[in-house]
Amino acid sequence: MKRLLIDLEKCDDCKECVVKCSYLYHPQNNGITSLRELATFALVCHRCEEAPCVNSCYHLALKKDDTGVLKRAKMLCTSCKTCSIACPFGVIFNDFLPYLDSNCDYCLGGEVPLCIPSCPLGALVVTEVEQEDISQGIYFVSDSLAVKYSKKWFLDDKVLYLKKK
């Protein structure tokens, strides 16, 4: 199955994302930013079976999808931070909810999406990825998105963010 593959280590080498987007209705959209956030979160979230973060949200803004990845209904979230407090691993970060939201629709149809040739580091590619390959650091985030990251990344207990050793 063809998927958009993001190499997060290459992305990390960019000072500012300059990727262009083919999204017809919002040409200024930088959907790759939301994909990078989703991919990074999917890698650090422990996908708890009990999901204390979901259970703590009294606005019902958090749900787990079929793969266990958290999804947030941005129109329901009031940024009360109860999910951040409830997360036993401290990986739900306080963030701001922008008024306009840029999302990627993957452009997996016909032509090569504008994001691929406009990425100066070649961190994006549409390719056949049939299964996750832990030895290569390739993981699925959704049906249309795979992510590659180096095993050199780790979760720092004191600062709680992904960084290279």
N, C-alpha and C positions, 0 to 999 in steps of 0.2 A: 504494500500500500504506500502511495506517495504521501510524504509528510514534510512539513517545514521543519528543518533541523537547525537549531541555534547552538553554536559553540560558545558557551558562556565565558570560557577563558579568553577567547579572542575578543569578545564583547568588553571584557574587563580592561583590555588594553586601550580602548578608546576613551579619550578624555570627555568627549561630548558626542552623542549619537547624531549622525548626520543622514541617517537612512531616510530615503523618500518612500512614500506610500502610494499605492495604486488605487486606494479606496475612492470610488467614483464620487461619492457625495461630500466628502471632506478631504480635499487634496492636501490640506495642511496637516492632516492626521499623521501622527507618528505611532502607529499601532505597535511597533516593535517594543516601545517602552513598556506597554502593558504586558506584552508577552514575556519580556525579560523579568518583570516583577513576578508574574505567574510562575514562570519556570524556576526562578530562585526560591520562591516560597514552597513550591511543590517538592523541592529537594530538601529543605530544612524541616518541613512539617513532619511530625512523627506519625501522623494519621492514626491517632489514638482510637481504639475501638469504642471506648466510652465517650470520647470527645467532650471533655469538660468545657471547652470553649463554646461549643454549640449549645450545650445545656445551660450555660450561664447567660446567653443572649436573650434577654426578655423582650427584645424587639423582633425576634425570629429572623434576624438578618443573616445568620450563618447556617449553611447546610453542607453536608458531605455529598459529593457526587458518587457515581458507581465505583470509581477507583479509590475513593477515600480522600480525595483532595478537597479542601475547603473551598466553598464558593460563597461570596458575600453579595447580598442584594444591596447595592449601594443606595437605593432609594429608601430602604428600611433602616440602614445603619445610621445611628446618631453619633457615632464616635464616642460612646460612653466608656470604652476601654475595659468593660467587664471581661471580654474574651481574652484580652492581653493579660489581665490579672489571673484568670482561670487557667491559662495554658501552663501546664506543669514544666514545660521545657523552655519557656520564655521566647518562643519564636514568632509570636504574633506581635508585630511592632506597631507602635502608635504612628498613624499616618494621617495625611490630609486627604479629603475627598474633593477632587476638582469638580467644578460645575460641569464642564464639558469632559466627556470621557472618550478617550481614543481606544478603540478596540480593533484587533486584527480579524479579518474574515478569511484569512489564509490564502486567498487568490489561487487555489490549487487547480482551478479549471484549465484554461488553455494557455495563454501567454505567460511568459516569465514575469513574475511580480516585480515591480519597480524596486522593492527593498533589496533584492538579491544583487543586481548590478551596482546599486548605489552604496552598498556597504563597503567601505574602503579596506576593511580587514578580511573580507570574505567569510564572515561569521555566520552567514545565512545561506542555506541551500535547500532546494526542494529535491528530495531523493526518495528512493524506495527504502523504507525501514520496516522490515517485517516483524522484528522482535527486539526487545530490549537486550543490550549486550553489556553486562556489568564490567567485563574485562576491558571493553573499549570506553566505558563511562557513558553509555548511551541509555537514556531513560525516557519513557513515555510520560507526557504531561496530559495529553488528551488524544483523541482519535486522529487529529490533524497536526499535532505538535510533538516533536521529540527534542530532547536537550542533551547536549554533550558537555561534560565538565571533567576536569582533571581530578584525579585522586589527591592532588596536592592541596585541595581546598579542605578546610575543616571549620568546625564551629568553635569559636573561642569562648570558653566558659565565662570570662569576665566581661567581654564587650558584646557578645551575642550578635555577630555578623560574620558573613563568609569572608575569609581572607586567605591569601596564599601564605604558606609557611616560609 
